[in-house]
Amino acid sequence: MMRLLVSMVLLGGLVWFLEGERRGGRFLAVDEGFEDFLIANVRGRFEAKGGDEVVLVEMREGQSGEYGAWPPEPIDWRMVLEAVKGWEPEVLVVPEVLNWGEPGPEFVGAVGTVLGGFPSVVLGVEGMYAAKAPEALPFLGGLESRFPKFGRVTGATEAFQPPFLKGLVGAPDERVGVGAELGLWVPEEAGVLPYAVQMKSEGDEVEWVPSLVAQVVSRAARSPYSRQRLRLGVGAGAHLEGGVFVPLTAAGGVEVAEEVVAGLRVVNALDLMTGTLAETLDAETVAAVKAARVVVGVSRGDGKALRGLAGAIAGVLGMPVVKVVPLGWQYGIWGVAGVLALGIVHQGRRRALLKAVGLVFGAFVVSYLVFESEMVWCPPTIPAALLLAGGVLGALIGKRAVGELGGEKGVDGGAGAGVN
């Protein structure tokens, strides 16, 4: 009984100590490494399949004669955006640089007012990228402070690094972009869009700026950049809150799947200017656009590059979500591990450590199989530590084996018989 009480006190103290360390983030690297291992072994399941998460609204250059001017002027954008606002999308992204020069035409301010009615807006800023860091700081017209930054980036080397921001081609009119987030983007190259961009700052430091794709995904996932983890190199990917995982190329790019682009739900902007949604679109499209989480509005060239952007966003949002076991259930798993640890102590000293290692390995196999089938994982640090602690306690204070005790008694008995 005393052995059991001592073991319970020691294991309980260990849990209390480890829980404090967990809350302080001491085991973050171990738990993240375990998650990366699990994801690496099922990476093939993170395929861009698309869906109805994204709707593309196109102002087509082939129909430029139907607009008052080309590129479309603010009054046309206002009409289209008013119609889109009725769909109530979570995020509106406008890759087209909304800038008509100075002095601007009428209704520029009206476009900004309509954009202010959306819950979340990302406006495109076209950038120029370079493979190597520029010798001097790029001139960004004071917009560098408006670009969000990634908080944690690991695995970046000279062989695995996103491109550097060399400069800007154009930015939205200040009257349009008030309150909106600005997003860097350039057309895809070889079917890949950057997810992160490096930006040289004062003191030759490098800041990591999310691209337009990353910003839209972050807003749709409601994941602050400070809580995200970007991993480059082998097993590259972006980890967002809510279990969203974005598989990336080693240099931090998002691959554009042609089948996703081909399956995009596309709406002609002219249809939104000539009547109500129900009057101009079929019932299936009406239902799809109202269910969409992200709307992409474009008006450049033949739209191929911007369809690639919309396809990349749709592919990411359509991927499976990684789920972590809720904390309440984790407490239950810790309890089971504690009971197993007490069982090891109770069974005695013989092979106690071997039994603990065997249980840890068994738990690892079960975790792998569960993740492979359900995409659910549990941080392993505390349960593994409890099992191993049980093995150590069993080796130190566990009951001696029956054979050992019997041997001692036999020796004593034989000595007594000889004396008699």
Buried (B, 14 or more C-beta within 10 A) or exposed (E): EEBEEEBBEBBEEBBEEBEEBBEEEEBBEEBBEBBBBBBEEBEEEBBBBBBBBBBBBBBBBEEEEBBEEBBBBBBBBBBBBBBBBEBEBBBBBBBBBBBBEEEBEEBBBBBBBBBEEBEBBBBBBBBBBEEEBEEEEBEBEEBBEEBBBBEBBEBBEEEBBBBBBBEBEEBBBEBBBEEBBBBBBBBBEEBBBBBBBBBBEEEEEBBBBBBBBBBBBBBBBEBEBEEBBBBBBEBBBBBBEEBBBBBBBBBBBBBBBEEBBEBBBBBBBBBBBEEEBEEBBEEEBBEBBBBBBBBBBBBBEEBEBBBBBBBBBBBBBBBBEBEBBEEEEBEEBBEEBBEBBBEBBBBBBBBBBEBBBBBBEEBBEEBBEBBEEEBBBBBBBBBBBBBBBBBBBBBEBBBEBEEEEEEEEEEEEEEEEEEE
